[in-house]
Amino acid sequence: MTVSTTTTKNSYSGNGTLHSFAYGFKIFADADLSVVVRNAAGAETTKTLNTHYIVTNAGTDTGGNVLLSLTLEPARMLTIQQVISDRHLERLSLSPGL
């Protein structure tokens, strides 16, 4: 069995003006992303879907955007990462031919 690798993480530096950030990989549902902001001191805060951000284009092969409710301030780093839920792992294990 061949296992392919795909980029499932995008990172961005804040500039105080942007609030839309692209993710370049397919997700099946908005909740399939983890969105984390790290400040200059290195402290990380996991953001909450539909409170701190929304997701566009779930289900699209080429990805979409994460739209933050506020701009990403300078000296902050945003990481968007795909998370594989137990539901997706179960689907994979039940798929014929794997």
C-alpha positions in Angstrom: 0.0 0.0 0.0 1.3 3.4 -0.9 0.8 6.2 1.5 0.9 9.7 -0.1 1.7 12.8 1.8 -0.1 16.1 1.4 0.3 19.5 3.0 -2.3 19.8 5.7 -1.0 23.0 7.5 -0.6 26.6 6.6 1.0 29.3 8.8 0.8 33.1 8.5 2.3 36.2 10.2 -0.1 38.9 11.3 0.1 42.4 9.9 -2.8 44.1 11.6 -4.9 44.4 8.4 -5.7 40.9 7.1 -8.5 38.6 8.5 -8.8 36.1 5.6 -6.2 33.3 5.3 -6.1 30.5 2.8 -5.8 26.8 3.5 -4.7 24.8 0.5 -6.0 21.3 1.2 -9.3 19.5 1.1 -11.4 19.2 4.3 -14.8 17.6 4.5 -16.4 19.8 7.2 -15.7 23.2 8.7 -14.8 21.5 12.0 -11.9 19.6 10.3 -9.6 22.5 10.9 -7.7 23.6 14.0 -7.0 27.3 14.1 -4.3 28.5 16.6 -2.9 32.0 17.2 0.6 32.3 18.9 1.7 35.6 20.4 5.2 37.0 20.5 5.9 35.3 23.9 5.0 31.9 22.3 1.7 31.4 24.1 -0.9 29.7 21.9 -4.7 30.1 21.9 -6.9 27.7 20.0 -9.7 29.6 18.4 -13.3 28.5 18.3 -15.2 27.8 15.1 -18.2 30.2 14.5 -17.0 32.4 17.4 -13.5 33.5 16.4 -13.6 32.3 12.8 -15.6 30.8 10.0 -14.4 28.4 7.2 -15.2 28.6 3.5 -15.2 25.9 0.8 -15.3 22.7 2.9 -15.4 19.8 0.5 -13.4 21.6 -2.2 -10.2 19.8 -3.4 -8.2 23.1 -3.6 -9.1 24.3 -0.1 -10.7 27.6 0.9 -10.3 30.4 3.5 -10.4 30.9 7.3 -12.1 34.2 8.0 -11.1 35.6 11.5 -13.6 37.7 13.3 -10.8 40.2 14.0 -7.6 41.0 12.1 -4.4 39.1 13.0 -2.2 41.6 14.8 1.5 42.1 14.1 3.8 39.8 16.1 1.1 37.1 16.1 1.3 33.8 14.1 -1.7 32.0 12.8 -1.6 28.2 12.1 -4.4 26.5 10.2 -4.1 22.7 10.4 -6.3 19.8 9.3 -7.5 17.6 12.1 -8.6 14.0 11.3 -11.6 13.2 13.4 -12.5 9.7 14.7 -15.4 9.8 12.2 -12.9 10.1 9.3 -10.6 7.4 10.6 -13.6 5.1 10.9 -14.6 5.8 7.3 -11.0 5.0 6.2 -10.9 1.8 8.1 -14.2 0.7 6.6 -13.2 1.6 3.0 -12.7 -1.5 0.8 -9.2 -2.0 -0.6 -7.3 -0.3 2.2 
